[in-house]
Amino acid sequence: MFIYATAVVVSTGRSYKTALKILNEVRKRYERPAGAMVTYKEFSVCMHLDEEEVFSALQ
């Protein structure tokens, strides 16, 4: 399952612009091209969050 910038905003409480930067940092860490999809697991690992925390924030 992939995470989108709006989900990052909801789960972190940060702005949309910051969410895009966070996703770009995750892509860089996993050596993905710009615009590539990011999974919840990759996002959670990079943000030091539990996947369940991310899912619960989105509900």
C-alpha positions in Angstrom: 0.0 0.0 0.0 1.3 3.4 -0.9 1.3 6.7 1.0 0.4 10.0 -0.5 1.3 13.5 0.6 -2.1 14.2 2.0 -1.7 11.1 4.3 1.6 12.4 5.4 0.0 15.7 6.4 -2.6 13.9 8.4 -0.2 11.5 10.1 2.5 14.1 10.9 0.5 17.3 11.3 2.9 19.1 9.0 2.1 21.2 5.9 1.6 19.8 2.4 4.8 21.3 1.2 6.7 19.7 4.1 5.0 16.4 3.3 6.3 16.5 -0.2 9.8 17.1 1.1 9.5 14.2 3.5 8.4 11.9 0.7 11.3 13.1 -1.4 13.7 12.3 1.5 12.2 8.8 1.7 12.7 8.3 -2.0 16.3 9.4 -1.7 16.9 7.0 1.1 15.6 4.1 -1.0 17.3 5.4 -4.2 14.0 5.9 -6.0 13.4 8.5 -8.8 11.4 11.6 -8.1 7.7 11.0 -8.2 8.0 7.3 -7.3 5.5 5.8 -5.0 6.4 5.3 -1.3 5.0 2.5 0.8 3.6 3.0 4.3 6.4 0.7 5.6 9.2 2.8 4.0 7.6 6.0 5.3 7.2 4.6 8.8 10.8 3.4 8.9 12.2 6.8 7.8 10.0 8.7 10.2 10.7 6.3 13.1 7.0 5.5 13.4 5.2 2.3 13.8 3.0 1.4 10.8 0.0 1.1 13.1 0.6 4.6 14.3 0.4 5.9 10.7 -2.8 3.9 10.0 -4.5 5.0 13.2 -3.7 8.6 12.4 -5.4 8.3 9.1 -8.6 6.8 10.5 
